[in-house]
C-alpha cells in the first residue's frame, strides 16, 4: 500500500514522474504522458509523410516498436500504403504510428 501511495503522489506532482527504490536490487521509474488534447485528422493511404527530425534522432528514442520499424521506410517518396507494404506492417498500424509521430512534430 505504501508503494502505491508513493506512486500516486509522485505521478500527480508537476513533473509527472516517479522514481522509487523498491529494494536493494529494484528501482521503479514511471512517467505519465497525458493523452493528446485534440486528435488530429485521419491519415489516408495516399499521404506521403516527410520526416522533420533526423532518422537517427528518432531511432534513439524509446518509441513503440511499430514506429521504430517504419521510420526507416519514411523517405518523403513512399505513401502510407507503400510504407505498410515495404515494412510488412498493417496499414492501420502505420497510420496510428504516423499519428503519434505527427503529434510529436516528427513528420
N, C-alpha and C positions, 0 to 999 in steps of 0.2 A: 504494500500500500504506500509506503514511503517513496518508493521509486516512482510510482505513477503520479503521486502528488508533485514530486520534483520535476517530472517531465511536463506535466500540465502547466506548472508555474513558469518553467523555462520557455516553453513554446508560446506562451501568452505574453512574454516580455517583448519589448520593441525590436529586439534582434531576431526573434522567432527561431532561436537556436537552442539546442540542449546538448550539453557536454557533461556527462556524468560518469564517474568512476564507480563501476558496479562491484568489482573485487580486484585482487592483485593482477589478474590476467585479462580483464574485460573492461572496455570503455564504451559507453554508448554515445554516439554522435547523431543527432537528429536536427533537421531543419525543415520548417514549414514554408511551403511556397503557396500563396493563395491562388485560387483559380483566376484565369483572366477575367477582367471585368466585362469585356464585350467579346463575344465570339465573332470572329471575322467571317466574311462571306465564304461560301464553299469554294473549293478549288476544283475546277473542271479538268477533264483529261487532257485538253489541248493547251493548257498553260505551260510555258517554258520558264521554270524557275532559274534565277541567277543568284549565285552566292554573293552576299555582301561582305562576308568575312572570309579570310583565307581558310582553305580546307584543313590545314594542319591545326589552326586555332580551334576549329570546330571538333576535330577528332580528339583533341587533348581534353575536352570537357567530358564529364560523365553524363552522356545523353542516354536515351533509350537505345536499345540495340538496333532497332529499325532505323533510327536516324543515323547511327554510325555506319550502317550497312548501305544506305542510299546516298550519303554525302559524296562519295567518290564518283557517283553517276550523274551528279548535278553539274553540268558544264555550260549552261546557257544555250545549248543547242537542242538537247533532248526534252521532249514534252513529258508530262506526267505519266502517260500510258507507256511511253518508251522507257522511262526510268524504271517503272514497275517490271517491265519485261526483261530489261537488261540486268536488273539486280535480283530478279526472281522473287519479288516481294508482291504481295497482294496490292492491287491499285488503291483500295480503300485505306490500307495501312500507309501507303506512300502519301496519300492526301492528308491523312492525320499527322504524319511526321512533318509534312510541309507546313501545316497549320501551326505546329509547335515552333518550327524554325521561323515562320513569319512573325509569331508573337514575340520572339526574342530578336527580331530585326536581323536575322541571319540570311534571309532570302527576300 
